[in-house]
Amino acid sequence: MDFASDVITVEQDGHIGTVWLDRPEKLNAMGQAFWTDLPLAMQAVGEAEDIRVVVLAARGTAFSVGLDLVEFAGVSVGSGDSPAAKAKSAYQEIKRMQAALSAVADCPKPVIAAIHGYCLGGGIDLITAADIRIASRDAVFAIRETKIAIVADVGTLQRLPAILGSGHVAELAYTGKDIDGARAEKIGLVNDLFDDVASLHKAAWSMAQDIAANSPLVVEGTKHIMRANEGRTVAEALDYVALYNASHLQSADLMEAMVAYAEKRSPIFTGK
């Protein structure tokens, strides 16, 4: 896998790829390098044929405190000789940052976010792009943009309503308040809580191993279908999955599953 970064590390263990936010001295604040390197990291794990599941985790004491306000403090919002040119430049920069986080949602492999410590602002944008979220009990979540006079603009307000009820989203977005891991679990922001970071990461990799044991064709197909359901009626979505399966039911993995069942053994899937 060809990837190198000063703020993100990618590791592979068997069929599991781990994308580490690796700027612990800055609590994984999202500086310029993050917005450039994250989509490259997701492309690397997404294109690696032997990686079937991705874990998104963080080094240090926090998942991420969001946008690096110190680094961005001296950066003008847009550039150009006129208000229109500045607005266009700002728009293009926001779209670039949106695309960086959408690279997580667009990864063909399932992405599990393992969250500990602070997960603020851009951290929320990031985890809403993952397929599954789990956390340690010390996790703290906040749509912090409201507190610094910014409308959250890189994914939270678009993805979070599909995860939480609209009332919870409105409360968190309007107030910018912190919530702890217990509240996050109660409202469905995370699937499960773990006592500490070590048990959180162990659980994330255990879940990843369970997913990786299945046919990668089917797992990727299932993610594709769930995303394709968005914006379709039930009837349209059913027709789409019928067409999809009609073209994928001749796989070697399906034959292996049937043979393994008959032979009373665990199947060995190759993704073919």
Secondary structure as GFF3:
##gff-version 3
##sequence-region A 1 272
A	DSSP	beta_strand	8	13	.	.	.	ID=ss1
A	DSSP	beta_strand	16	21	.	.	.	ID=ss2
A	DSSP	three_ten_helix	24	26	.	.	.	ID=ss3
A	DSSP	alpha_helix	32	47	.	.	.	ID=ss4
A	DSSP	beta_strand	53	58	.	.	.	ID=ss5
A	DSSP	alpha_helix	69	72	.	.	.	ID=ss6
A	DSSP	alpha_helix	83	105	.	.	.	ID=ss7
A	DSSP	beta_strand	111	115	.	.	.	ID=ss8
A	DSSP	beta_strand	118	120	.	.	.	ID=ss9
A	DSSP	alpha_helix	122	128	.	.	.	ID=ss10
A	DSSP	beta_strand	132	136	.	.	.	ID=ss11
A	DSSP	beta_strand	140	142	.	.	.	ID=ss12
A	DSSP	three_ten_helix	144	148	.	.	.	ID=ss13
A	DSSP	alpha_helix	156	159	.	.	.	ID=ss14
A	DSSP	three_ten_helix	160	162	.	.	.	ID=ss15
A	DSSP	alpha_helix	166	175	.	.	.	ID=ss16
A	DSSP	beta_strand	179	180	.	.	.	ID=ss17
A	DSSP	alpha_helix	181	187	.	.	.	ID=ss18
A	DSSP	beta_strand	193	194	.	.	.	ID=ss19
A	DSSP	alpha_helix	197	212	.	.	.	ID=ss20
A	DSSP	alpha_helix	216	228	.	.	.	ID=ss21
A	DSSP	alpha_helix	234	246	.	.	.	ID=ss22
A	DSSP	alpha_helix	252	262	.	.	.	ID=ss23
###
